[in-house]
Amino acid sequence: MGKGGMSHGNSGEEEENMAAWLLGVNNLKIQPFKLPPLGPRDARIRMKAVGICGSDVHFLKSMRLADFVVKEPMVIGHECAGIIEEVGTEVKHLVPGDRVAIEPGISCWSCHRCKEGRYNLCTDMKFFATPPVHGSLANQIMHPADLCFKLPDNVSLEEGAMCEPLSVGVHACRRSNIGPETNVLVMGAGPIGLVTMLAARAFGSPRIVIVDVDDHRLSVAKELGADETVKVSTDIKDVASEIEQIKKAMGAGVDVSFDCAGFNKTMSTALGATSSGGKVCLVGLGHSIMTVPLTPAAVREIDVIGIWRYKNTWPLCIEFIRSGKIDVKSLITHRFGFSQKEVEEAFETSAHGGKAIKVMFNL
């Protein structure tokens, strides 16, 4: 062992690391979580803020999401920030005590997609809380240090955790080339719709209209800076009249539409509302198979863009938050501690929707 094995106190035993394990449908339990040994390029991080994402809720309710199926107990959570406890011998940019936001996906860095820089499309991606990879709702986790991003003094750990959902909006805006001449339509005012709206504004969009079925979410969007909101129905027969409402609300052409819901109706609306030569970016993954009026959009040269997660977004997200260009704090509506009772309550709160936007654990 040599002199490397210093222990705290006299017991010679570290406190036991605990995590929230998904054991079955609606079954989350706080149980011990043993970490692997620290590699030369790893960091051991004490979790401080972990947000709940729609995908976490989905796994809890049905043990699956699209093709990802939970087959054995899995630690949940992937929107996170914490404090460095220990770093490997080759880590130069971090020291214990540093506050960091964490990018939750580890790509292989050797496949063609990784080498060309599109590492978010790596087929060998190991992503927190996407089966069979354990997530980050735990006292401590181990993670590659190059995926830990130091937070400036004026950016809180909660804001650090919000860099993960914000990254989706930033990546969508980059893929869609949002700038000061792009009028933007956002379909859906849930957490991802809202961060996409905030990102589009930070990228310079002069006019943003946001659409949802829920009055409360639209009022939040307005408070966060949407220029106009349009309340829509869930009835596909209303698409034509709603497209007219959206165009009126925009008062100009819609250059880019972000569909942050991903349903037949939202995608049909986005395709119809977007001006000729514009773009529709599909962000939400509601339906895997859709029936949409693609040909009328294609003959108007509408580009349909897909996105998957994000790449190289953390430095920009942190800078947007540090500079005050984006305020993510107001998206955090509920806070919970890390006890069995609170973990269950937090997930119920998030699943229930209502006035909950982002539910955050403070560990």
N, C-alpha and C positions, 0 to 999 in steps of 0.2 A: 504493500500500500504506500510506503514511503510517507513523506510529509504532505502529500497532496490532499489527503482526506480530512481536512479540518471540519469539525462538526460544531454546531451551535450548542451552547450549554453543556451540561455534563452527561446528558442521556446518550449522546452519540447517535441519536436518531432524529432525522429531519421530521417536521410535521408531515402528516400524510396528505398527499395531494388528492383533492376531491374534484369531481366533475359531474355535470348533468348528463346522464346516460339515457338514450332513447332505447327502451326495452321492448316496446310493443305499441300498438295503437293507443293513443292517449295515456301512455305510461312512461313518465320521466322520473328517474330516481337519481338522487345525488349519491354517488358511490366512489370508492377509491379509483384513481387513475394513475397508473404507473408510467413514468416518462422514460424514454430511451436515454442512454448515456449521451452526454454532451459531445457532439462532434466538433472538429477543429473550426468549422465555419458556422456553427450553430449558436443560437442564443437561447437561454432559458428566461422566460418572461413571466412575471406575475401579472395575471389579468386584472384589469381595473374597470374597464367598461366593455360590455358586450351587448350589442343590439340584437333584436329578434327580427328576422327576415321572413317574408311570406313563404320562402322555401322551407325554412325550419318548421313553420306551422304545418305546412303540407306534409312533411315527413311524419310529424307527430300524429296527424289525423289519419293518414292512410299508409304510412311506411313506404311510400314511393313518390317519385316525382318524375314524370316522363319515363325515360328508360332506367332511371336510377332507383334501385330497390334496396331497402334496408333488410339484409338477411341475418345480421347478427347485431348484438348490442353496439351502439355507436354514440360517442360523445357529440352533442349538438352545438351549434353556434359557429358563426364565421365573421361577423362584423365586430372587430375588436381592437382594443388598444391596451397597453399595459406598461409596466416598468421593468427594465432589464435587471435581472438578478445575477446573471453569469454569462460570460461569452467564451467561445472557443479560442484556441491559441492563435488562429489565423485572422480573427476579427479585429479590424483596425478602426472602424468608424463608430463603434459603440462601446460604452463602458457601463458597468452596473450603476443603476440610478437614473439612466437615461429614460425619458418617456417616449414611447414609440407607438405609431400606428402600424398595423400589420396587414400586409397583402396576403390573403389566405390560400393562394394557389401556387403549388410548386410544380413547375414544368420540367421536362427532361433536359432541356438545353442542348440536345444533340440531334433531334429530328429536323427535317427540312423546314417545317413551320417555325420552330424555335429559332433556327439559324437565320431565317429571313426576318426575324423580329416579331412575327405574329404568334407569340408564345401562348396567347390565350386559346389558340386553336390546337394546341398540343394534344394528341390523343392519349398521351400517357400522363396527363395532368393529375396531380394529387391535390385535391381541393378540400379544405376543412368542411366536415359534415356533409360531404357528398360520398355516399357509401362506396367503398368500405373505409374511407379515411375519417379518422376522428377529428372533431371540431375543437372549439376553443372556449366553451363555457365551462371553465375550470379555474382552480386557484392558480395553477401554473401550466405553461405549455412549453414545448421545445419547437423551434422553427429556424429555418435558415436566416442568418443575420442579414443577408442582402435583401430580404423581404420585410425587414423592420426599418421604418422610416422615422427618424428623430423628429419630435414635435418642437416647434418654437415655444418660447415661454408663454406667449399669449394664446396658445391653442390648447384647449383642455383635452383630457383623455376621452371624454364623451365625444367631443368634436373629432378626435382622432379615429374613434370607432365609426363615425359617420362618413369617413373617407371611403369606406367600402361601397355603400349604396351610391354615394356621390360619384364614384368612379364610373358607374354604369352610365350616368347622365353625361359625364365628360367624354367617355369613349363614343357614345352615340353622337355627340356634337362634333367630335373630331371626324368621325366617319361621314357625317353629313355636311361637313364644311360650313358650320354655322359662323356667321360674321355679322358686321354692322349693316349689311344689306339684306339679311335673311329674316323674313317674317315667318314666325313659327306657330304651328298649331300643335298642341299636346292633347292627345286623347287619353283621359284617365288622370285623376288627381290623387292617386294613392301615393305612397312614399316614393316610388320610382318616377311617376309622373311629375311629382313636385321637385325632386332633385334634377330631373331633366330640364324642367322649366328654369330652375336656378342656374344650372350650367349654361343653358342657351343664353340667358341674360348676361352671364359673366363673359361669354364668348362674343358678346356685342349685339345680340339680336335686338332690334329696335321695337318690335311689337310681337307680343305673345298672347295667343288666345288659348285657354284651357277648357276642356270639356269633361263633364262627369255626370253621373246619374244622381249624385248625392249633394244636397245643398251645403251641408257642413264642410265637406271637402273643398267645394268651390269657394266658400268664404275664406277658408285657410289659404287657398291659392291666391285669392285677391289680396289678402294681407301680405303674402310673400312677394307680391309684385306683378301678378298677371295683369295685363292691360284690360282684358275682357274675359268673362266666363260665359259658357253656354251650358244650360242644363239640358240633358238629353234623356231619352227613354231607353228601355231595353228592347223595344219593338223594332224589328228590322224594317217594317213598313214606313217608319218615320225618317229613314235615311235621307230621302230627297229633300224634305222640308228642313231637316236639321242642317244639311249642307248649305242651304240658303241662309239659315240663321248664322252659321259659322262665317260665311263669306261677308255677311253684313257686319258681324262683330269685328272682323279683321279690317274691313274698310279698304282693303288692298288685296293683292294676290297672296295666297299662301305659298311660300317658297319651299318650306320643309314641314312635313307632318311627322310627329313621333307618335306611333301607336304604342302606348305603354300599358295596354290591356291585352290586346292580341286575340280579339274575337272576330267572327264573321262581320258583325255589325260595325265595330270600331274600324276595322281595316277597310271595309267598303266605304265608310264615311271619309276616312283619310284619303283614299284613292280618288274619291269624287271631289273632295274639297280642295285638293292640291292643284295649283295652277299648272298649265302646260309647261313642260320642261323642268318641273320641280321634282322633289324627292319625297318618298315615304320611307321612314326608317322604322322597322318593326322591332320594338324593344320588349314588349310584354309577350308572354308565351301562354296565353289562355287556351287557345285551340291549336292542336298540332296539325289538324287538317281543316282548311278553310275553303269556303265557297265564296269567291269575291269577283267583282266585275273587273277582271284583269285586262281584257282586250281594250275596252274603252280608255283605260288608263295608259296602256302601252302605246296606243296610237297618238296619245298626247305627249309621248316621250317622258312619262313619269318613271323615274328610277326607283326600284324597290331595293332597299338596303337592309341587310340583316346585321345584327350585332350579337356577340357572345361575350358576356362578362366585360373584360377591359384589359388593356395592356399599358404599362408605363404611365399610369395615371396618378399615383400617390404624390409625387412631388408637386404636380400642378394643383391637385385637390388641397394639399396642405397650404400652398401659397394663396389660393383663392380664399381660404378660411382665415389665414394669418392677416391678409391685407384687408379683410372686411368685404371683399367683393361678393362673397357668398356667406349667408348666415344659416348654418344648419341647426343651430341650437333650438330655434323655434319649431323644428320638426319633432323634437323629443317631447312627447306628451305624458309619458308615464315612466316612473322609475321604481325598480325593485331591488331588494338585496338578494343575497345568494343563500337562501335556505330552501328546504324542500317545499314548504308551504308557498313561499314567494315565487319560486320557479314555476309551480303549477299555476298560481294566480296570474303571473306575467304572461304565460302562454295563452291562458284563457282570455285575458284582456286583449292581446294581439289578435287572436283568432276571431274574437267577437266583433272587431272593427269598431263601429260607432265612432266615437270621437278620438279613438287611439290612432295615432299616426306611427310614431316610432316608439317602441317600448324598449327601455334600456335597463340592463343590470349594472349596478354599482357593486363591485366586489371588494 
